[in-house]
Structures are given as structure tokens and as C-alpha cells.
Amino acid sequence: MADKPHLNLVIIGHVDHGKSTLVGQTMLQTGQFPAHMIEKYKEEAKAKGKESFARENVELQLM
């Protein structure tokens, strides 16, 4: 068993109410993704002219 405390978490909500966004942001803000992956997707969003969507694209690509 890991040394870290274990937590089971259930996220429920209606369609399009931000469940995946919540989980993605939680994982992103707690450092669950390597920085080079985040930068890769930010650059990809910029190249496509979608910089304003960079955060959302990072979350979706990493899930």
C-alpha cells in the first residue's frame, strides 16, 4: 500500500456541468501531468489559433 492517504472520490452532475473540467483542473493544479506535456499542448493550441482554448485542450488531451 502507498504511503499517501487514499481517497475515493465520486463526481456527479448533469451533462455539460463541468465534471471533466473539475477533475482535469484538479489533476493539473496538483501536478499530475509533466510540464513538457502541458507546454506541448499549449504550443499546439497556439499554432491552431486557439490560444484561448489552450487550458481546455490540455485537459482533454491528457484525459
DSSP file (Angstrom, degrees, kcal/mol; ACC not computed):
  #  RESIDUE AA STRUCTURE BP1 BP2  ACC     N-H-->O    O-->H-N    N-H-->O    O-->H-N    TCO  KAPPA ALPHA  PHI   PSI    X-CA   Y-CA   Z-CA
    1    1 A M              0   0    0      0, 0.0     0, 0.0     0, 0.0     0, 0.0   0.000 360.0 360.0 360.0 144.8    0.0    0.0    0.0
    2    2 A A        -     0   0    0      1,-0.1     4,-0.1     2,-0.1     0, 0.0  -0.263 360.0-126.2 -69.4 156.3    1.2    3.5   -0.8
    3    3 A D  S    S+     0   0    0      2,-0.1    -1,-0.1     0, 0.0     3,-0.1   0.711  87.8  86.6 -75.1 -21.0    2.4    5.9    1.9
    4    4 A K  S    S-     0   0    0      1,-0.1    -2,-0.1     0, 0.0     2,-0.1  -0.511  92.9 -99.8 -79.5 148.7    0.0    8.5    0.8
    5    5 A P        -     0   0    0      0, 0.0     2,-0.4     0, 0.0    -1,-0.1  -0.383  37.9-127.6 -64.9 146.3   -3.6    8.5    2.2
    6    6 A H        -     0   0    0     -4,-0.1     2,-0.4    -3,-0.1     0, 0.0  -0.776  25.1-173.3 -99.2 139.9   -6.1    7.0   -0.2
    7    7 A L        -     0   0    0     -2,-0.4     2,-0.5     2,-0.0     0, 0.0  -0.981  14.0-154.8-137.1 123.1   -9.3    8.9   -1.2
    8    8 A N        -     0   0    0     -2,-0.4     2,-0.4     2,-0.0    -2,-0.0  -0.847  22.3-175.4 -92.0 130.4  -12.2    7.6   -3.2
    9    9 A L        -     0   0    0     -2,-0.5     2,-0.5     2,-0.0    -2,-0.0  -0.991  13.9-163.3-132.9 134.8  -14.0   10.5   -4.9
   10   10 A V        -     0   0    0     -2,-0.4     2,-0.5     2,-0.0    -2,-0.0  -0.973   4.0-162.6-118.9 129.0  -17.2   10.4   -6.9
   11   11 A I        +     0   0    0     -2,-0.5     2,-0.3     2,-0.0     8,-0.0  -0.952  15.9 175.8-110.8 121.4  -18.1   13.4   -9.2
   12   12 A I        +     0   0    0     -2,-0.5     2,-0.3     7,-0.0    -2,-0.0  -0.915  13.7 124.1-124.3 152.9  -21.7   13.5  -10.3
   13   13 A G        -     0   0    0     -2,-0.3     3,-0.1     5,-0.0     5,-0.1  -0.924  54.5 -73.8 171.4 168.2  -23.6   16.1  -12.3
   14   14 A H    >   -     0   0    0     -2,-0.3     3,-1.2     1,-0.2     5,-0.3  -0.246  67.9 -69.7 -74.9 166.1  -25.7   16.7  -15.3
   15   15 A V  T 3  S+     0   0    0      1,-0.3    -1,-0.2     2,-0.1     0, 0.0  -0.294 119.2  10.9 -56.4 137.0  -24.4   16.8  -18.9
   16   16 A D  T 3  S+     0   0    0     -3,-0.1    -1,-0.3     1,-0.1    -2,-0.1   0.783  88.5 121.7  63.5  31.3  -22.2   19.8  -19.6
   17   17 A H  S <  S-     0   0    0     -3,-1.2    -2,-0.1    -4,-0.0    -1,-0.1   0.243  87.5 -97.1-107.6  12.7  -21.9   20.9  -16.0
   18   18 A G  S  > S+     0   0    0     -4,-0.1     4,-2.5    -5,-0.1     5,-0.2   0.703  74.2 139.9  91.7  21.1  -18.1   20.7  -15.8
   19   19 A K  H  > S+     0   0    0     -5,-0.3     4,-2.2     2,-0.2     5,-0.2   0.955  80.8  41.2 -62.3 -50.3  -17.4   17.3  -14.3
   20   20 A S  H  > S+     0   0    0      1,-0.2     4,-3.0     2,-0.2     5,-0.2   0.872 114.2  53.5 -66.5 -36.7  -14.4   16.6  -16.6
   21   21 A T  H  > S+     0   0    0      2,-0.2     4,-2.9     1,-0.2     5,-0.2   0.917 108.7  49.7 -63.3 -42.9  -13.2   20.2  -16.3
   22   22 A L  H  X S+     0   0    0     -4,-2.5     4,-2.3     2,-0.2    -2,-0.2   0.939 114.8  42.9 -60.7 -48.7  -13.2   19.9  -12.5
   23   23 A V  H  X S+     0   0    0     -4,-2.2     4,-2.5     2,-0.2     5,-0.2   0.923 115.2  49.9 -65.6 -43.9  -11.3   16.6  -12.5
   24   24 A G  H  X S+     0   0    0     -4,-3.0     4,-2.6     1,-0.2    -2,-0.2   0.919 112.3  46.8 -61.3 -44.6   -8.9   17.9  -15.2
   25   25 A Q  H  X S+     0   0    0     -4,-2.9     4,-2.9     2,-0.2     5,-0.2   0.894 111.0  52.4 -64.8 -39.9   -8.2   21.1  -13.3
   26   26 A T  H  X S+     0   0    0     -4,-2.3     4,-1.2    -5,-0.2    -2,-0.2   0.932 113.3  43.7 -60.9 -45.5   -7.7   19.3  -10.0
   27   27 A M  H  <>S+     0   0    0     -4,-2.5     5,-2.5     2,-0.2     6,-0.3   0.900 115.3  49.0 -67.0 -40.1   -5.2   17.0  -11.7
   28   28 A L  H ><5S+     0   0    0     -4,-2.6     3,-1.3     1,-0.2     5,-0.2   0.925 112.5  46.6 -64.9 -45.8   -3.4   19.8  -13.5
   29   29 A Q  H 3<5S+     0   0    0     -4,-2.9    -1,-0.2     1,-0.3    -2,-0.2   0.684 109.4  54.7 -74.0 -18.1   -3.2   22.0  -10.4
   30   30 A T  T 3<5S-     0   0    0     -4,-1.2    -1,-0.3    -5,-0.2    -2,-0.2   0.315 117.6-109.8 -97.7   9.4   -1.8   19.2   -8.2
   31   31 A G  T < 5 +     0   0    0     -3,-1.3    -3,-0.2    -4,-0.1    -2,-0.1   0.824  69.7 142.6  75.3  32.9    1.0   18.5  -10.7
   32   32 A Q      < +     0   0    0     -5,-2.5    -4,-0.2    -6,-0.1    -1,-0.1   0.597  60.1  61.9 -82.0 -10.6   -0.2   15.2  -12.0
   33   33 A F  S    S-     0   0    0     -6,-0.3     2,-0.1    -5,-0.2     5,-0.0  -0.935  91.1-110.2-118.0 139.6    1.0   15.9  -15.6
   34   34 A P    >>  -     0   0    0      0, 0.0     4,-1.4     0, 0.0     3,-0.9  -0.378  26.5-123.2 -64.9 143.9    4.6   16.6  -16.6
   35   35 A A  H 3> S+     0   0    0      1,-0.3     4,-2.5     2,-0.2     5,-0.2   0.830 108.8  61.2 -58.2 -35.4    5.3   20.2  -17.6
   36   36 A H  H 3> S+     0   0    0      1,-0.2     4,-1.9     2,-0.2    -1,-0.3   0.839 102.8  51.1 -65.8 -30.5    6.6   19.2  -21.1
   37   37 A M  H <> S+     0   0    0     -3,-0.9     4,-1.9     2,-0.2    -1,-0.2   0.910 109.9  49.2 -69.4 -41.7    3.2   17.7  -21.9
   38   38 A I  H  X S+     0   0    0     -4,-1.4     4,-2.0     1,-0.2    -2,-0.2   0.928 111.8  48.3 -63.4 -45.7    1.4   20.8  -20.9
   39   39 A E  H  X S+     0   0    0     -4,-2.5     4,-2.6     1,-0.2     5,-0.2   0.886 107.5  56.7 -62.0 -39.6    3.7   23.0  -23.0
   40   40 A K  H  X S+     0   0    0     -4,-1.9     4,-2.0     1,-0.2    -1,-0.2   0.926 110.5  42.9 -58.1 -46.3    3.3   20.7  -26.0
   41   41 A Y  H  X S+     0   0    0     -4,-1.9     4,-2.2     2,-0.2    -1,-0.2   0.822 111.5  54.2 -74.2 -30.7   -0.5   21.2  -26.0
   42   42 A K  H  X S+     0   0    0     -4,-2.0     4,-2.2     2,-0.2    -1,-0.2   0.922 110.4  47.3 -65.0 -43.1   -0.2   24.9  -25.4
   43   43 A E  H  X S+     0   0    0     -4,-2.6     4,-2.5     2,-0.2    -2,-0.2   0.895 110.9  51.8 -63.9 -40.4    2.0   25.3  -28.4
   44   44 A E  H  X S+     0   0    0     -4,-2.0     4,-1.3    -5,-0.2    -1,-0.2   0.907 110.0  48.7 -62.6 -42.5   -0.4   23.1  -30.5
   45   45 A A  H  <>S+     0   0    0     -4,-2.2     5,-3.3     1,-0.2    -2,-0.2   0.898 111.5  50.2 -64.2 -40.5   -3.3   25.3  -29.5
   46   46 A K  H ><5S+     0   0    0     -4,-2.2     3,-1.6     1,-0.2     5,-0.2   0.914 107.7  53.1 -64.0 -42.9   -1.3   28.5  -30.4
   47   47 A A  H 3<5S+     0   0    0     -4,-2.5    -1,-0.2     1,-0.3    -2,-0.2   0.803 110.0  48.7 -62.6 -29.4   -0.4   27.0  -33.8
   48   48 A K  T 3<5S-     0   0    0     -4,-1.3    -1,-0.3    -5,-0.2    -2,-0.2   0.390 117.9-112.5 -90.6   2.9   -4.1   26.4  -34.5
   49   49 A G  T < 5S+     0   0    0     -3,-1.6    -3,-0.2    -4,-0.2     3,-0.2   0.774  87.6 115.6  72.3  25.6   -5.0   29.9  -33.4
   50   50 A K    > < +     0   0    0     -5,-3.3     3,-1.8    -6,-0.2     4,-0.2  -0.216  20.3 137.6-120.1  41.0   -6.9   28.6  -30.4
   51   51 A E  G >  S+     0   0    0      1,-0.3     3,-1.7    -5,-0.2     4,-0.3   0.847  70.6  60.3 -58.1 -34.2   -4.8   30.1  -27.5
   52   52 A S  G 3  S+     0   0    0      1,-0.3    -1,-0.3    -3,-0.2     4,-0.2   0.726 107.1  47.5 -67.1 -18.4   -7.9   31.0  -25.6
   53   53 A F  G <> S+     0   0    0     -3,-1.8     4,-2.8     1,-0.1    -1,-0.3   0.319  80.2 108.2 -99.7   6.5   -8.7   27.3  -25.6
   54   54 A A  H <> S+     0   0    0     -3,-1.7     4,-2.4     1,-0.2     5,-0.2   0.890  77.9  47.5 -55.4 -47.4   -5.3   26.1  -24.5
   55   55 A R  H  > S+     0   0    0     -4,-0.3     4,-2.2     1,-0.2    -1,-0.2   0.931 114.3  46.5 -61.7 -46.5   -6.2   25.1  -21.0
   56   56 A E  H  > S+     0   0    0      1,-0.2     4,-2.5    -4,-0.2    -1,-0.2   0.910 112.2  50.9 -63.3 -41.7   -9.3   23.2  -22.1
   57   57 A N  H  X S+     0   0    0     -4,-2.8     4,-2.5     1,-0.2     5,-0.2   0.896 108.3  52.2 -63.6 -40.4   -7.2   21.4  -24.9
   58   58 A V  H  X S+     0   0    0     -4,-2.4     4,-1.8    -5,-0.2    -1,-0.2   0.941 111.1  47.6 -59.4 -47.8   -4.6   20.4  -22.4
   59   59 A E  H  X S+     0   0    0     -4,-2.2     4,-1.0     1,-0.2    -2,-0.2   0.934 113.7  46.3 -60.2 -47.2   -7.2   18.9  -20.1
   60   60 A L  H  < S+     0   0    0     -4,-2.5     3,-0.4     1,-0.2    -1,-0.2   0.891 112.4  49.4 -66.3 -39.8   -8.9   17.0  -22.9
   61   61 A Q  H  < S+     0   0    0     -4,-2.5    -1,-0.2     1,-0.2    -2,-0.2   0.828 111.4  49.7 -68.7 -31.0   -5.7   15.7  -24.4
   62   62 A L  H  <        0   0    0     -4,-1.8    -1,-0.2     1,-0.2    -2,-0.2   0.654 360.0 360.0 -84.7 -14.6   -4.4   14.4  -21.1
   63   63 A M     <        0   0    0     -4,-1.0    -1,-0.2    -3,-0.4    -2,-0.2   0.474 360.0 360.0 -86.4 360.0   -7.5   12.6  -20.1
